[in-house]
Amino acid sequence: VKFNNCAGNKGVRYETNSPDFKVRADGTLYAAHHLQVPSKQLILVVSAWDPQTLGRWEAMVRFLVAEKSQHNGHKPKGRKALPGELVQQQSDTLLPWRQHQSANGLRRQKRDWVIPPINVPENSRGPFPQQLVRIRSDKDKEIHIRYSITGVGADQPPMEVFNIDPVSGRMYVTRPMDREERASYHLRAHAVDMNGNKVENPIDLYIYVIDMNDNRPEFINQVYNGSVDEGSKPGTYVMTVTANDADDGTTANGMVRYRIVTQTPQSPSQNMFTINSETGDIVTVAAGLDREKVQQYIVIVQATDMEGNLNYGLSNTATAIITVTDVNDNPPEFTTSTVRAAGWCSAEQPQKGARTSVVITRDLTGSLLGQAGSRSWGGMGLPTTTCTHSLFSFSQPKGPREKIQHFAAAVDYEMNRAFMLTVMVSNQAPLASGIQMSFQSTAGVTISVTDVNEAPYFPTNHKLIRLEEGVPTGTVLTTFSAVDPDRFMQQAVRYSKLSDPANWLNINATNGQITTAAVLDRESDYIKNNVYEATFLAADNGIPPASGTGTLQIYLIDINDNAPELLPKEAQICEKPNLNVINITAADADIDPNVGPFVFELPSVPSAVRKNWTITRLNGDYAQLSLRIMYLEAGVYDVPIIVTDSGNPPLYNTSVIKVKVCPCDENGDCTTIGAVAAAGLGTGAIIAILICIIILLTMVLLFVVWMKRREKERHTKQLLIDPEDDVRDNILKYDEEGGGEEDQDYDLSQLQQPETMDHVLNKTPGVRRVDERPIGAEPQYPIRPVIPHPGDIGDFINEGLRAADNDPTAPPYDSLLVFDYEGSGSTAGSVSSLNSSSSGDQDYDYLNDWGPRFKKLADMYGGGEED
């Protein structure tokens, strides 16, 4: 093999991917030891690498193996030389299984061959399937062998990437390979006989996908941000850009090199930065970085594989934004040495002495050439003046050449109308080395204070007064006045209510006098902790008007104006004493000392109250109500009780408690009957209610038994007529169709027995009336039984049904014909003279056994002779 690295090939070393072959320094490829090549074709990968530059190059070498006979013309020992063995095997045939025979004819198994890897280039265009290699065993001349492969890419996902012809042993690849998806495959080849028995041990096959340059380098970020100080020396590190190539990094396909394509702006030089082609580090290459001239550079970086070969490699670009950071190389300067400024008293200043942030001047500027926000740009003002320094403070500038803002604290026009200040400004950070300039600047500042309208204020805020509740309407409570701080302005102050939740107060608009508009009640919902709050507004008539608020708090002292209330309102007790009692107490809306201890007593009227009940005092807040007599009938009783508090003067109230008296069990709980009795029902009423309930349940039970019995009789005896088809006692409604025979032409002769049959015999065949009796021989039918047995009534009905179905003479004579009203004066004869064809000695007693539905029929026929 020939190789040239453009440097004389000094120190270049060669390697192969097979331990059976080596390469000399002159590129000669030779076998490392004696070996037998089992195929006509052998593919090797030869690598050349430089230890100094770590460069690596690869080339694929394909060998065509020549065919020759055994040495010295001898046949191999242990077996005959077959004619086919003198011919070289196909170029892609591998013999992974070798067997030798000893002199005594016994075979001994040696270890299997190590099959060299099979190399497959990625992105092959086919055609597919494409043969890779042929695998065979030398036993295939003795028995039929089936070959198979297993592993990832064969019978494991991804499936069917490789397959093998089970008879010939040829292995194929079925689709293009992608090294970035999978770089190698490990398969196992198997050889079995026709019965599935193992003939040879499995052999490992290693398939390597040869990389092709099919992926561009990809930057981790499309935009990189870095910074470098202005005035930096050449070689100063700025940032690192990184690109990755999905191809094999050990080959030129994945070796990426970097270069700078463009730099914007190209000032002061078009090559201010350079980049390491292998690492991607960007450093400065020229001096002259000045933030005040160029604050930012945009650099386009290109990454190319194939070690940067622009003719064969694939490229990609990214943007590097380099910001030049500021250093303190410019001192601050005032634009003027003397500044006159006008200030004002803030309308937000509620009173003298309060500290507030008020802008006094925005005319003091500093010519700061540094970067805004950096320590080298921010100035610190140190005021020196005859007045107190705490009156003024300074804020740092927020942008280049921005006006410095001064803030005043508690500046009052009525106290000081002007101030003289000396201000010095300097950087927070010292100047950079080598700068021969003053690091500070001074200026004189004259501040004039402008008077503005300030809001009136209440000297006492919140103001608290104390008085008893219940004062009458119109009572003067206090004077709640405000002070206007503007002494040099002639202004009037007016008062008004801002918040009065209960609408209890009025205020005089001119002098602020507070009077009551309603009676103040401490027990109102508007009172919180005995305090009522109201807010008032004091406004002047200045331009613009200003106003201030003040809060008045009224503490209400309690008086005894609420009588106590008895608790609880309802209770329950047993009808016999000494089983339980009722605990009672009282509630008073007042507070101490106008509440307990309470006095509980029963009124003397009516007299039954003290006769039946008694009260026992437990303490100042609780007492017990119990029965005085031995027995009290169950019911609800209204018991009046007088409750008196301890106020001065004391108040009392007569409250009524509803007591339910009821019978109790051994635990002292009301029974169910007792609860009903306590609701107002006597013993007689309760017994009457229970008797009614029992009678109602008995009637329901009897009705259910009767329905069950009726249902049983209905299923026991079959009825001749279904209840649904029974037309007796039913009212049938028919339509009116006129006068019948009087206005319609009817042939009444058809309803009579014809004397001659000529008109029937001469009738045209085909159409016949359904009410005409057929002419011809009548078939014989079985005689119907005359007296059916009651037990055979079902058979009797079925027999009659079959006879009617098969007897053409039956309808319509046995059919029920329904007619509408046909008028009067019919020419037809009466049918009332017709008599029954049955004999008079017929026995109809069996009708009594057919049930209640045939009772009427049994009375008509069975009892006819007796009647």
C-alpha positions, 0 to 999 in steps of 0.5 A: 500500500502507498501512503503520503501525508505530505510530510515525508511519512516520518514516524507513520505507522501501519496497522491492519484489522486482522492479527494474521497480517502485518504491514512493513514501514515501506507499505508491504503487506505480509502474512504474520504466520502460516495460515489457510485462507478459506475463501477466494476473497479477503477484505482487510482495513489498513490504517496509517496513523501519525503519533505526533499529529494523532492523524489517522487514515484508513484504506480497504484492501481486497485480496483475491486468493489464488488456487493451488494443490497440496504441497509436494503433490501429496494427498491430505491424510485421513481421507481421499482427495475428492475431485471437487476439492481440487477446484478452489471453493467460491470466493465467498466461502468460509469453512469455519468447521475443520476436522482431521482424521488420525492415523488409526481412523479415529476422528478428533475434534479440534477447536473451531476457527476464528472467523475474521470480521465481515466488513459492509459499507454503509449506504450501499445502493444494492441491489438487495439482497446482497451476498456477503459470504458463504458458510459451509461445513465439510460434512455437507458432502456426507449428509444434508445440512441446514444453515441458520443465523441468530442474533441482533439483525437476524431473529432479534430487532432489528429483524431480517437485516441479514438472512442466510440460504439454509441449503447453500449457506450464503448469507445476505444483507437485505437493506442499506446499512447505517453506521450511525444507527448501529456500527456492528452486529454479532451473529451466530451461525448454526449447522444442523442436519435434516432432523434438527440435530446439531452437526457443528458448534455455533460459530461467531460472526462479526459484521462491521459497518464501514463508515462513509462521510454522510453527516455534516458537523452540527454545532451544539448552539447556533449562537454563542455569546462571549465577552472580552475586556477592552484593551485586552492583549493578543492571545486573550481567551474569549470563548469556545465553540463546539461541533459534533460529527455523527460519523466515525471520529477515528476516521477523517469522516468524523474529524472536524476542523474550525475556521473563521469565515467573517468578522463584523465590523472589521475595525480596527482590523479585519482579523481581531480574532482567531480560532484553534482549528481543532479545539474551537477556542477563540482568542484575540489576535490583535490589539485595539479593542475599545468599547467606546468605539466598537461594543460588539463583534459578530464572528461566523465560524465554520466547522468542516469534517474530513480534517477541514478539507473543503473539497471533500468535507461537509461543512456547517456554520454558527454565529459567535457574538463577542461583547467588548466589556468596559474597563474604567479608562474614562473619569467622570466629568460635570458639564458645568461647574455651577448649577441652579435648580428649582425644587418644591415641597411635595404634595405627598408630604403629610407633615413636617419632619416626615422623610419622603423621596422628592426629586429636587433637580435633574440638571446635574449631569456627568459626562461618563463615557463608561458602560452603563451599569458597570462599576467603572461608570456608576458615580457616587455623589458626596455632598459637602454643604453648610446644611445637614447632609441627611437632608439630601441623597443621590441616586446613581445614573442609569445610562450614559450621560444621564442626568443624576437625580437628587432626592430630598428628605423633609424639605419644607418651604415654610422652614427653608426656601433655598440650599447651597451644596457642593457635589463631588462625583467619582467612579466606584472602581479606580481608573485602569492602570496607565490612565493619568487623569483626575478620578473625580469632579466637583460642582456647586449646586443652588437649590430653590424650594418652591411652595406647593399646596399641602394637605390639611392634617389632624394633629390627633389621629386617631382621636379617642373619646369615652362616653356612655351609650344611649346619649340622646340625639343632638349631643355634642361629643367633641371638636375634631379640627385639622391644621393647614400647614400652608402658613403663607396661603390664605385658605379655608378648611371644610369638613365632611364625613368620609365613613360613618357605618351606622350613620350616628354622627354629624360634623359641622362643615366649618369648625369640625364639631361632632354631634350625635344623629341617633342614639349610640347603642353598644350592643350594635353590630357596628361596635367592635370591642366597645369601640365605634370608628368614623372617618372624616375628611378635611379639605382646603380650597387651594389650587389644586385642592388638597385633603386629609383624613382623620379617624375618630374612635368612640369608646361606649361605656355599657349601661343596663339597658337589656333584660336577661333572656331564659335559656333554653326555650324548650326542654323535656322531663319525665312524668314522675319526679326525681328521675331528671331535671331541667338545667336553665340559665340566662343570656344578657346582651350587656356586659359586667356588672350589668349581667349575672348573678341572675335570680330565677323564680316562678310567678305566683299567677297562675297558681298551678305553676308553683303547685306543679313546678319548683326551681332550685338555684345552683349558682349565679348563672344556673338553676334547675327546674323540676316537678314538685308533685309526684305525677304529672300527666304527659303533655306539653306545658308552658312554664313562665319563669322570671329572670332578674339581672344584677344591674343598677337598677336591675332589669327582669324578664318573664320568659316561657319555657315549653316543657314536654312531660312524657313517660320514661324508661329505666334510663330516664329517656322518653318512650315512643308512646310517651313521646306521642302522648307528650305531643297532646294525645291521651291514652284513649286516642292512642288505643283507638289509633292502634285498633284502627291500624289492626283492623286495616292490616286485617282487611288487607290480609283477607283481601290478599287471601281471597285473591290467592284463592280466586287465582287458584280456582281459575287455574284449576278449572278450564273455562269454555269462554276466555274472560277477555272474549266474554261479551256478556254484560258489555255495552257495544257501540255501533255506528248508524248506517241508515234505515236498514231494509227500508232504504236498502234493497236486500234479498231476504230470500237468502236468509230462508231455506231455499226450496230449489237448488237450481240457482245454486247449481247454475251459478258460475263456478269460481266465486261463492258466498261465504254464507252459502252451504256447499253443494255436494257429497258431505264427508262423514265426521265423528259424532260429538259427545252429548254429555261431556264429563267435567274432567274432560272439558278441555278435550271437549273444547279441543274436539269441537274446535277440530270438528269446526275447522274440518266441517265446511258446513259449520260457518257461518251457521255457528258463527256470531254475526253482528249487524247494525240497526236495520229499521223496523217492519222486516218481512222476515218471519219471527224466530221466537217460535223456534224450539231447542232440538234437545229432549226435555229429559236431558240431565244438566246437573253437571253444570253445577260442577263447572264453577261460578261462571256457569252458575247462571246456565246451571240455574236455567237448565238444571232447575227448570223442572222445579221452577 
